Amino acid sequence: MVKAEYQADQIDIAVTNCPQDRVQGYIDDIQSAADTSIAHLTCIQSLALNVGQYSTAGLKPQNEDAIAINIPQGMALTTKGIVSVISDGVSTAEGGAQASRISVSNFIADYYSTPDTWGVQVASTKVLTALNRWLYGLGQDYRDARKGFVCTFSALIFKSCSVHLLHVGDSRVYRFRDGVLTRLSQDHCTQVAQGKAYLTRALGLDVKLDVDYRQVDVQLHDVYVLLTDGIHDVLTDNEISQALQRMMQQASINDCLCEQVCQQLVEKALVCGSDDNLSAQILSVSSLPEQGVDDVYKHLSKRPFPPPLTVGMFMDDYQVTAILYQSQRSQVYKVIDNTGNSYCMKTPSVNYLDDAAYIERFILESWIGKRIQNPHVVSICHVNKPKSSLYYLTEYLSGQTLAQWINDNPCVSIAQVLGLIKQIERGVRAFHRKETLHQDLKPDNIFLTTNGLVKIIDFGSCYIKGIAEISTPLVRDHILGTIDYSAPEIILGYQAGRRADIFSLAVITYEMLTGQLPFGAKLAKCQSRRDYLALKYIPAHQLNPMLPEWIDVVLKKALSIEPCHRYADTAEFLHALTTVNYPVVEKTFIPLMQRNPLRFWQGLSLLLVICLVCIALK
């Protein structure tokens, strides 16, 4: 449910502007549909806030402030959180009032429409950037940008046990904790005269937006306050603190009390001489997500593990026709349904029957797959009937893994390799667009179908930013990738980014072109950062003389031990790899002994034999 102040206007989007008197209303529920596959992330005691807000035009004829608080239900509360937004339309801007309404209503709607896999920072800043460009474009009809669609913007997003602040302009955000009032935001304005200031940053002011972002931990009974300048310009921090202290001394804190305090702040500011619009929001933390490991395990283990299956056995409406893969961690079967359609069924291993972290990761595999819709990523199939046990289905693919293909095709053209790498890159890019890292790219996890289509087939090691932000009592199961293909930062346990997947993609490319690994067997032996830095890249053209030098330049950069020296994203890597005129380093002479030690010693031995024969003939 969205709690909001609103006034009907010509804007055809759900409007959240306040009239002079308080009006309580509701915007349509815009939460994402709940996904029960990760329902365990919803805690027994979930995040809860007592909230209140109040806004008035004050002495002005029109209220150009806009405020809204959105408290969703179900999984949206867990994956997206609670949003509070306050915006002040710039008075000198003809479109200030409309700008504040647009920014508040559209931010809430668009934020909850972003993928659940996105973290708060990525989702919110992308939405704000788009809003800023829209407002800036609307304001281009005015000669002076300051007279266009310009407004301040401050938002708090409460997710799990953290609050994320986004701020631009001169509205203020405070936190009241243990009797101490702390300002969390900074005014983006410049004083030009006594009592006169100009905004230096605001939505719609410039085509480029510089937003202040910070994330802080939330504690029980914290109180967060958002105020427009009509209040904080005339009330001191001490006066605001006293009002909050009186609120905290009450026997119980509820929405009505929070709203009363907001109204008191507004009325006091008017008495103190405020001549601007006045808006206030108060959010008091009444409970935080909390549950024990036993609670999580109880929820995760609602569906039993299926037993090991054999050919001919049934699982629900699916009959096993072949065992495709078995390991210590999982099993994959080929199954058919009642209509004869074939699928792959993945089941968890009974070795991890009591491992809550393993069960969570297994459940997340299908959750990730459902959200990444791409021709180069294996599709997760929807099961219409309730499942009797824990498993998931994917499309059945006919063909072979890339590892088998590399083994069967030792001599392939550069064009063939680049054609396959292009498809793999598109699949990896689909993960990255969802703020998800694959972290285990290798030939065994890439499938080449009989019609030449490449698909990534495994999600077992993925890192999802949006899920990582949700607190849990579990020590999450961070599976390391395959050491021969994984970036050093993953193996060493550092925070990995997109460049880690680029490293793995470059290793695969190198192996397809040469049949060997770029660092030989030494990569697998590295145990420290020092070991990795001591590695020497083996030039690909030494193993495959048909390779042009510019490809070696690209591969060497993508395989840099330091992530900052690699390409920024997969598209940049692919562009460099497929651009023939990519600049190369100046050619240097490399002795034969370094280029091909075997050929060197063979030649030297032949020369010695010839010398011995000549001596013998004399």
N, C-alpha and C positions, 0 to 999 in steps of 0.2 A: 504494500500500500504506500502511496505517496502522500505525505502530509505537505500541503503547500498553501501559500497565499496566492490568489489569482484574481484576475480581472479580465473579462472578455474584451477582446480587441480585434483589430483587423488582421493581426497575425494569425495565420491559419494553423499554427502549431499549438499544442497545449501551453497556455500562457501562464506564467507564474509571477505576474506583477501585482503589487499590493495597492488597494485603494486607500483612501485616507483613514478609514476605519477598518478594524480588523475583520477579515472575512476568512472563514475556515472552509476549505474545499479539498477536493481530491482530483488528482490527475489519474488517468487510466494506468492500471498496473502494467509496468513495462519490464517486469523481471523475465529472465530467461526461463525456459521450461526446465523443471528439475530433472536431473539425471540420476536415477536410483542406483546406478552402478557405482557411484562414489558417495552414496548416502552416509557411509561410515564417517565421512568428514564432518557431518553435522553433529555437533557435540550434544550430549545430554543436557548440559547447561550451556546455552548458546550466548552469543553477543546480544546484549540488550541495552538500550539507552532510554532515558527519560528526556523528552525533547519539548522545547517550546520556542515560539518565534512571534515577533510582533513588528509591524511596520506602519508608518504613517507619513503623509506628505509634509506634516509640520506646518510651517507658515507659508509654504509654497503652494501654488495652485494645482500642481501635478506631482504625483509620486513617481519618480524615475528609478526607484530601487526595485529589485526583484529578489525574492528569497524562496527557497524550497528545501524540504527535507524528504528523502526517499528511504523508507524502511521496507525492503522487500521481504517476501516469505520464501520458505523452502531453501533449495540449493542456491538460489541467487544471493541469499544472505551470507552463505558460506563462500561462494566463489567470487562474488562482486562486492558484498558488504553494504554498509549504510552510507548514504551520501547526503551531505549538507552543503548548500551553495548559497552564496550571497553576492549580489552584483549591484553596483551603483552606476547608473547612466550618467555620463558627463553632461552637466547642465548646459555648457556652451555648444554641445553637439546637438544638431537638430534631431538626429536619430538616436539620442542617448537612451530614452525610455524604451524604444523598440530593441535597441542593442542589448539592454539588460535582460529583457524578457526572452529574447532569442537565445542568449548565452546560457541562461539558467535552464530553460525547458529543454533545449536541444542537447545540452551537456548531459543531463540526466538520461534522456532517451537514448542518445548515442552511446554513452558509457555502458549501459546495460545491454546494448546490442553487440558489443565487442565480444570476440571469442573468449570462452572461459579459460582457455590456456594462456591468455595474455596476463602479464602482471599488471598491477595497478598503475605503475609509472608509465609503462608503454601505452596501455589502453587510454588513460586520461590525457596524456600529452598529445597523442595522435588526434583525439577528439578535439582538444583545445586548438591545436594547430589548424585543423580544418575549419573550426568555427571562426578563428581569427581571420583566415583568408576570406571567408564568406562575408564577414562584417566589413573587412577592408574593401572588398569589391563593391559592397553596397554603398560605401562612403565615397566612391570615386566620382560621384555626381557633384560632390562639393569641392570647391577649389582648395579650401583649407582642410587638411585631414582631421584636424581637431574639431571640425564642425560636422563630421560624418557620423557613422555608427560606432561610437566609442563608449566603453564602459570598463569599470574595474571588475575583477573576478577573484573570488576566494572560495576554495572548496576544501572540505574535510571528507576523507573517505575512510571509514572505519572497517577494517577487514581483519578478522581473527583477533589477535592481541596487539595490533598496530594501528596507527592512524597515519594517513598519507595527506600531506598538505600541498595544495597547489595555489599559488598566489601571484597576482599581477595587479598593480594599482595601489591605492591607499586605504582600502578597507583593512581591518585588522582582525587577527586571530589570536586569541589568548588561551592559555591553559591555567586552571586553578587547581593546585594540588597541595594538600597538607597546609592550607592557609596561605600559600604563596602564589601570587599572580605572575605568570611569565608570558611575555609577548613572543609568539612563534613566527610572526610575519614581520616584514620590513616594508616601510612606506616607500613606494616608487614615485617620489615627487621632489621637486626642487623649489625651495623658497626663493621668491623673487622680490618680495616686499613684505612689510609687516602684515601678517595675517593673510598673505596671498601666496599661493603655490601652484605650480603646474605639474601635471602628471608627466613622468618620463617614460612610463610603461603602462600599457592598457590594451585590452582587446580591441582590435579594429584600428589601432593607431598607426601601425606599421605592418608591412607585408610579412616581416619576420617577427616572431614572437619569442620573447625570452621569459620563461616562466620559472619562478622559484619553486623548487620541489624539495621536500624533505619527508623522511619517515621516522616516526618516534614510537616508542613502546607506550602502550596504554595500561594504566593501573586502575583497579577498582576504585570507584568514587571520584575519579577525575572529572572535572567539569571543563568543557570547551565552549568558548564564547566567540561569536563572529559579530562584528560591529561595522557599520558604515561610518564615514567621517562626520556625519551629523551628530553622532554620539561621542565618539572618542576625541573629537576636536575640542569639546567643551567639558567633558568629564575627565578627571584625573584617574590614573591607575589605582590610586588609593580609594577613590569613591567607587570604582567598579569592584574592587576587591571587597570592600565592606558590604556591598549588596550581595555578593556571592557568599560571603561568610555568614550572613544572616540566613541565606537560603539553606546552607549546609547544617545550620543549627536546628532546623525544623525536624520534627519527629519522623517524617517520611517525605521523600522527594518523589514527585510524580509530574506528569506532563503539565497539569494545571499550574503547579507551583513554578515550573520553569517558564511558563508563559507569563505568569504574573511578574516575575523578576524582569523579564524582557520589557514588559510594559512599564515597570517602575524605572528602568534605565532610560527609556524613551521620554517619560514624563519629566524626569529629573533634568535631562539634557535640555528639554524645552524651557523649563524654569530657569536654567542657567544661561539662556539666551541663544540656543541653537536656531539658526534660520535656514537649515537645510532639511532634506528628507532624512528620516531616522529609521533605521532597521537594526534589529538584534535577533540573534539566535543563540540558544543555550542548549547544550547536549551534555547530560550527566550519565556517566557509565554506571549502570546498575548491576550488570553481570558480564563476565568474560567467558569465552569458550573454555570448558573444563570437563575432562573425563579421564578416567584412568586407563591403563593398558588393558585391564580385564574387560572394561566396558567396550573398548574398541574391538578387542578380539571376539567378544560375544557377538557384536554386530557383523564383523567380517566373516565369521564362521557359520552364519545362518544357513548358507548353502554348503552341503557336505562335499568333500573331494570325491570325484568319481574313482572307482577302482581301476587298476590297469586293464585295458581293453584288448581283446584279440579279434581277429577277423571273424565276422559273422555276428558279433555281439551288437546289442542295441543300446543307445543312450538316448532316452526320450524317443523321438520319432526318427532318429538317425542310425543307420546301420553301418558298422565299420567294414570297409572293403579292403583297406590296406593300412599298414603301419608305415608312416613316412619318416618318422624321426623319433628317437628316444634319447634322453639324456638324464642327468641327475636332477635337473630342474623342471623338466616338462616333457610331454609327449605330444606328437602331432599325428593325427590319423586322417585318412581319406574316408569320408562318409557320404552316403546318399540318403535323400529323404524319400517320402512316399511317392513323390512325382518323378523320381529318378534323377533329380538334380544333384550334382556333386559339390561337396564343400571340403574344406580342411577344418578339422576340429582340434583345438589346442586345449589340453587339460593340464592342471598343475600336478606336480609330483607329490606323492604321499610322503616323501622325505621331509616335506615342510608343512606337515599337517598342523603343527602347533606354532608356526612362525607367522605372527600377525603382520610383520613388515613384508614378508614374501607374499602373503595373500593380498595385501594392499597393492603391491606393485603388479601382481598378476591382473587384478581388477582394472588397474589404470591402463594396462595395455589395450584393452578393448575400448576404453573411454577415449584414449588418444586416437586410436584408429578411426573411430566414428567421426572425429572432428577434423581429420585430414583427408579431404576428398580430392584426390589427384590421380590421374591415369598412371602415374609412376610410383604409386604407393598401394600396397595390397588393400583391398576393400574388406571392411568388417561387415558381416551379414547380420541383418536384423532377425531375431528369433521371435515369432509371433506368440508362441505359447510360453507359459512359465517354465523355467528350467528346474529340473529336479536336483541338479548338482552344479558345481562350478566349472564352467568351460566357456569358450566363445568360438564362433565360426568365422572363417574368412572364405573368400572366393577360392575355388580350386584352380590352380595354374598348371598347365601342361608345358613342360620344358626342362630346364636344368638351371642349377645355380651358376653364378658367374665363376665361382671357383672351379666347377667342372668344365665350364666353357674355356677358361684359361688353360686348363690342363689338356683339353682336347684340341686347342688351337694355338700351338706354340709360335707359329709364324703368321701374324696378321698385319694388315696394312695400317698405317697411321690413321687413315680415314675411317676404317672400321672402329678403331679404338675411340676416336673422338666422337663418333656417332653414338656409341654406347655411353660415354661419359656425359654427353649432353643430356641424355635421358635420366641418368642417375642424378645429375645436378638439379634437374627440374623437381625430382622427388625430394631431394634434400632441401631445396628452397621452400617447398610446401611445408615442411616441418618448421623451418625458421620463421615463416610468415605467421605461424601460430605460437611464436615464442617458445618453441620446443626444440631441444637439441637431441639428435639421435644418439650420439656418443658411442656407437658400436658399429660404424660402417665398415664392412669387410665383404669380400667376395661371397662368403657363405650366407650373408644376409641380403644378397641381391639376386633376384631371379630373372632369368632370360626366357621368355615364353617362346613357343614354337613359331609364332608370327613376328618375332623380333622385338617385342615390347619388353622394356626393362621395368622391374618393380622392386621396391624396397619391401622386405617381407617380415621384419622383426621390429618390435617396439619395446623390448625387454629392458633396455638400458636408458630409455629416454628421460630427459630432465624437463619438467614443465614448470615454467616460472610461476604461472598462476596458482598451481597446486603447492609449490614450495613455500608460498607466502602464508599458507594455512597452517597454524600451529597444530601439533599432535604430540601425544605422549610417547609415540613410537620413535625408536631410533630407525629412521627410514633406511631401507635397503638400497644403498648406492652401489649398483653392480659396476665393476670396472669393465671397460671394453677389452677386446682382444689386444694383447700387448703389442703384437707386431703391426697393428694398424692404428692404435690409439695415440692421440697427442700426448706429449709428456705431462701437460698440466692435469689431464684426467688420471693418469697412472699415479702421479704424485699427490693426488687429492686436492689440488688447487681448484679455485672457481674457474670453470670452463665457460667459453663463449662460442659463438659461431665459428671462430677460427679453428676450434678443435675439430669440427666436422670437415673443414677444408683440408686440414692435415691428413685425415683419413682418406678423403677423396683423392688427394695427391698420391698417397701410397698405392691406392688401387690403380690409378692411372699409370704410375711407374711400373707396377707389376705387369699390367697388361701390355705395356710397350717393350718390356725387357725380360719378363719371366722371372725376375728377381726382386728382392726388396731393396729400398734405397740405402739402407744402412747395413745390409747383410743380416747376420744373426746377432749383431751387437746391440740392436735396439731392445731386444727382449731381455738382455742382461742388465740393463740400466736400472739402478735402484735409487739414485739421487739426482738432483739437478746438475751436480757436477759431472756425473756420468753422462748425462744427456748432452751437456755442452762440449764434452770431449769427442762426441761422435763426428765422423767425417762422411760427408755426402759422397756417394759413388756416382759420378756422372753417368747419366743414362746412355749417352752415345758411346761409352766404352763397352757397354754390353750389347748395344744395338747400333752399329755404325750407320744405319740408314736414317737415324734420327737427326733432324736439324738442330743446330746449337740453341736456337731460340726456345725450343721446347724444354731443353735442359735448364735454361735460365728461369723459366716459369715454374718448373717443378722444384727447383732448388729453393726458390722464394716461398712457395707454398709449404715446403717441408722444413721451414726454419724452426729451430727449437723454441725461440722466443715468439709467442703469439703475435706480438705487436709488429713483427717483421713479415708476417704473412699477409695475404690478401684480405681485404675487409669483409668480403662476402663471396659466396659461391659464384655469383654472376660475374664478378670481376675476374675471378680465377678462370672461369670458362672463356671469357672474352680474350684474356691474355693467351690462353692455350690454343685458341682457334684463329688468332690473328697472325697471319704469316709474317707481316712486316713488324712484328713486335721487336723493339730495339734489343740488340744483344750486346754483351760485354765484348771488349776488345779481345781478339783472339790471342792466345798465348801458346807458346810451344810447350807440349807435354811430352816428356821422354817416353819411348816405347815401353820401358820397364814399368812406368806408372800406368800407361794406357792399357797394356796387355802383358802382364808379367809372364804368362805361359808362353806367348809367342816370342817374347824376348829370350827366354831360356832355351826354347826349342831352336831358335836361330843361332844362339851362341853355341849350343851343343853341336849343331850341324857344322858350324865354322870350325870347331875344334876337331871334328872328325875329318874334315877336308884337310886341315893342317897335318894331322897324324898320317893321313894317306900320302900326302905329298912328301913328308919326311921318310916314310917307309919306302917310297919309290926311289928316293935318292940312294 
